[in-house]
Amino acid sequence: MDHFDEKHLSFVLRHYRQGAFDTQAAWEKLSGTRKRRSFRLLWTLPVAAALALGVFFSWRNAWTEYRSYDVAQAFTLVDGTRATLAPGAVLRYQPHKASRQVSMTGQVLYEVVHDEAHPFTVSASPATVTVLGTVFQVIAEGPDTRVNVTEGRVRFSGPRGDGLILTAGQSASLRDAVPVLEEAPLPNPSAWATGEFRYEAAPLETVLRELSAFYGITLTADAPGKRLTGTFSTDDLDETLTLIESALSVTIGRE
């Protein structure tokens, strides 16, 4: 019998009690197995915690990206804000970290859920648009950025200047990195998303200028100075022109 066996046998004989001796526990105490097991457990706890923290921060910092391809598409963000993307537009944000901050390229119409404590911010480099709750459109194409406000008001800021406060019906664009108010904005800059033109006593010249820009043609009328009130679908230009001619007793030409 070697020295280790003698030591083991002596330990068993000293601690043996009828019905009370746990040979497994005694062996672990003698051999150091329990200590090694506890050491392994203590070593694995920080590793598991680090992995859990890694998973949490990865989830929290994850980005969500929306894209529209051939047709306009609408998405609802985690805070309830609705974003309609024109074809080719891209929108990115972090829903678990900064759900009220988005970045974008292309053309996007926003219908923002009101939250006075958490302003909604759109980054359209190099411009920034900040709002509490409203309906507005941002067009970011290359270095050019333009904002059209349908409801409420927004702050439109660029790399230079103090920025502008825009209210419903106003539009502005960046010029030399400074936001500048547009003097005669079109009444329905978001017709591509809403699918309709709405006019309230709008000058016929303005209506035809908007339809010309939307459909890529030149429209003229033989009776300027008239005003139009009504709602028209974007689906059929011919029908819209026929209705306008009938309502205003004018003739509209195309070039």
C-alpha positions in Angstrom: 0.0 0.0 0.0 1.5 3.3 -1.0 1.6 6.5 1.1 -1.5 8.0 -0.5 -3.6 4.9 0.2 -2.5 4.7 3.8 -3.4 8.4 4.3 -6.8 7.8 2.8 -7.5 4.8 5.0 -6.4 6.5 8.1 -8.7 9.5 7.4 -11.7 7.2 6.8 -11.1 5.3 10.1 -10.8 8.5 12.1 -14.1 10.0 10.8 -16.3 6.9 10.4 -19.6 7.0 12.2 -22.3 4.4 11.6 -24.8 5.7 9.1 -23.3 9.2 9.2 -20.1 9.0 7.2 -20.2 10.5 3.6 -17.4 8.8 1.7 -17.8 11.1 -1.3 -17.6 14.2 0.8 -14.6 12.8 2.7 -12.8 11.9 -0.5 -13.5 15.4 -2.0 -12.1 17.0 1.2 -9.0 14.8 1.2 -8.2 15.1 -2.5 -9.1 18.8 -3.0 -11.8 18.0 -5.6 -14.4 20.3 -4.0 -12.0 23.2 -3.9 -11.2 22.8 -7.6 -14.9 22.6 -8.4 -15.6 25.8 -6.5 -12.6 27.5 -8.1 -14.0 26.5 -11.6 -17.4 27.9 -10.6 -16.0 31.2 -9.5 -13.9 31.4 -12.7 -17.0 30.9 -14.9 -19.2 33.5 -13.2 -17.3 36.6 -14.6 -17.1 35.0 -18.0 -20.9 34.5 -18.1 -21.5 38.0 -16.8 -19.2 39.4 -19.5 -21.0 37.4 -22.2 -24.4 38.6 -20.9 -23.2 42.2 -20.9 -21.8 41.8 -24.4 -25.2 40.5 -25.6 -27.0 43.4 -23.9 -24.8 46.1 -25.3 -24.9 44.5 -28.8 -28.8 44.5 -28.6 -28.9 48.1 -27.2 -26.6 49.5 -29.8 -28.0 47.6 -32.8 -29.1 49.6 -35.8 -32.3 49.2 -37.8 -32.3 50.2 -41.4 -35.3 50.7 -43.7 -35.1 51.0 -47.5 -37.6 51.6 -50.3 -36.8 50.4 -53.7 -39.2 50.7 -56.7 -42.2 52.2 -54.9 -42.8 54.3 -51.8 -43.0 52.3 -48.6 -44.3 53.3 -45.1 -42.8 52.1 -41.8 -43.8 52.6 -38.2 -40.9 53.3 -35.9 -40.7 52.0 -32.3 -42.1 55.2 -30.8 -45.1 55.1 -33.1 -43.8 57.7 -35.6 -44.7 56.8 -39.2 -42.1 57.3 -41.9 -42.9 57.1 -45.6 -39.9 56.5 -47.8 -39.8 57.6 -51.5 -38.2 55.1 -53.9 -34.4 54.9 -53.2 -34.6 56.5 -49.7 -32.8 55.0 -46.7 -33.6 55.5 -43.0 -31.5 54.3 -40.0 -31.9 54.5 -36.3 -31.2 52.6 -33.0 -34.6 51.6 -31.7 -33.3 50.4 -28.2 -31.0 53.4 -27.6 -32.1 56.5 -29.5 -35.6 55.7 -30.9 -36.3 59.5 -31.5 -33.1 60.1 -33.5 -32.9 59.0 -37.2 -30.5 59.5 -40.1 -31.6 59.4 -43.7 -30.9 59.9 -47.4 -33.4 60.4 -50.1 -36.9 61.7 -49.5 -39.0 60.8 -46.4 -42.3 62.0 -45.1 -42.6 61.9 -41.3 -45.7 61.8 -39.1 -44.2 62.3 -35.7 -45.8 61.2 -32.4 -45.9 64.0 -30.0 -43.5 63.7 -27.0 -42.6 67.1 -25.5 -39.9 65.5 -23.3 -38.1 63.8 -26.2 -37.8 65.8 -29.4 -37.6 63.9 -32.6 -34.4 64.6 -34.6 -33.6 63.9 -38.2 -30.0 64.0 -39.3 -29.8 64.6 -43.1 -26.1 65.5 -43.4 -25.2 68.3 -43.2 -28.6 69.5 -42.0 -30.6 68.7 -38.8 -34.3 68.9 -38.3 -35.8 68.9 -34.7 -39.5 68.5 -33.9 -41.8 67.7 -31.0 -44.8 66.3 -33.0 -45.8 67.3 -36.6 -46.0 66.2 -40.2 -43.1 67.2 -42.4 -40.9 66.1 -45.2 -37.1 66.0 -45.6 -35.3 65.7 -48.9 -31.6 64.9 -48.6 -29.9 64.4 -51.9 -26.2 64.8 -51.9 -25.2 68.2 -50.3 -28.7 69.6 -50.8 -31.3 69.3 -48.1 -34.9 70.7 -48.2 -37.7 70.6 -45.6 -41.4 71.0 -46.2 -43.8 71.4 -43.2 -47.4 70.2 -43.4 -48.4 70.4 -39.8 -46.9 71.8 -36.6 -43.5 73.3 -36.7 -39.8 72.3 -36.8 -36.4 73.7 -36.3 -34.2 73.4 -39.5 -30.5 73.8 -38.8 -27.4 73.7 -41.0 -23.6 73.9 -40.4 -23.9 77.7 -40.4 -26.3 80.2 -39.0 -28.9 79.9 -36.2 -31.4 77.8 -38.0 -35.0 78.5 -38.9 -38.3 77.8 -37.3 -40.7 76.5 -40.0 -44.5 76.3 -39.6 -47.2 74.6 -41.6 -47.0 75.5 -45.3 -43.4 76.7 -45.2 -40.4 75.2 -46.9 -36.7 75.9 -46.7 -33.5 74.6 -48.1 -29.7 74.9 -47.5 -27.8 77.5 -49.4 -24.1 77.7 -48.7 -24.8 75.6 -45.5 -27.3 78.2 -44.2 -31.1 77.4 -44.1 -33.1 79.8 -46.3 -36.8 80.2 -46.4 -38.4 79.5 -49.8 -40.6 82.4 -51.0 -43.3 80.4 -53.0 -43.4 76.8 -51.9 -45.6 74.3 -53.6 -48.8 73.5 -51.8 -48.4 69.7 -51.9 -44.7 68.7 -51.7 -45.7 65.3 -50.3 -48.2 64.4 -53.0 -45.9 61.4 -53.9 -46.6 59.9 -50.4 -50.2 61.0 -49.8 -51.4 60.2 -53.4 -53.4 63.5 -53.7 -53.3 67.2 -54.3 -55.2 69.4 -51.9 -55.9 73.0 -52.8 -57.7 75.8 -50.9 -58.2 78.9 -53.0 -54.8 78.2 -54.6 -53.8 80.4 -57.6 -54.2 78.5 -60.9 -50.6 79.4 -61.8 -49.4 77.7 -58.6 -51.5 74.6 -59.3 -50.1 74.3 -62.8 -46.6 74.9 -61.6 -46.9 72.0 -59.1 -48.6 69.6 -61.6 -45.9 70.5 -64.2 -43.1 69.7 -61.7 -44.8 66.5 -60.5 -45.5 65.0 -63.9 -42.4 66.4 -65.7 -44.3 68.4 -68.3 -45.2 72.1 -68.9 -48.8 73.1 -68.3 -50.3 76.6 -69.2 -53.8 78.1 -69.0 -55.5 80.8 -71.1 -57.2 82.4 -68.1 -54.7 83.3 -65.3 -55.8 84.9 -62.1 -58.3 82.2 -61.1 -58.2 80.2 -57.9 -58.9 76.5 -57.3 -60.3 74.6 -54.3 -60.5 70.9 -54.3 -58.8 67.5 -53.9 -57.4 65.5 -56.8 -55.8 62.1 -57.1 -52.2 61.8 -58.3 -53.1 58.7 -60.3 -54.6 60.3 -63.4 -53.4 63.6 -64.7 -55.9 63.7 -67.6 -58.8 63.4 -65.2 -57.4 66.1 -62.9 -57.0 68.5 -65.8 -60.5 67.8 -67.1 -61.9 68.5 -63.6 -59.9 71.8 -63.3 -61.0 72.9 -66.8 -64.6 72.2 -66.0 -64.5 73.9 -62.5 -62.8 77.1 -63.7 -64.0 77.3 -67.3 -60.4 77.4 -68.6 -58.4 75.5 -71.2 -55.1 74.0 -70.2 -52.4 73.4 -72.7 -49.5 71.0 -72.6 -45.9 71.5 -73.9 
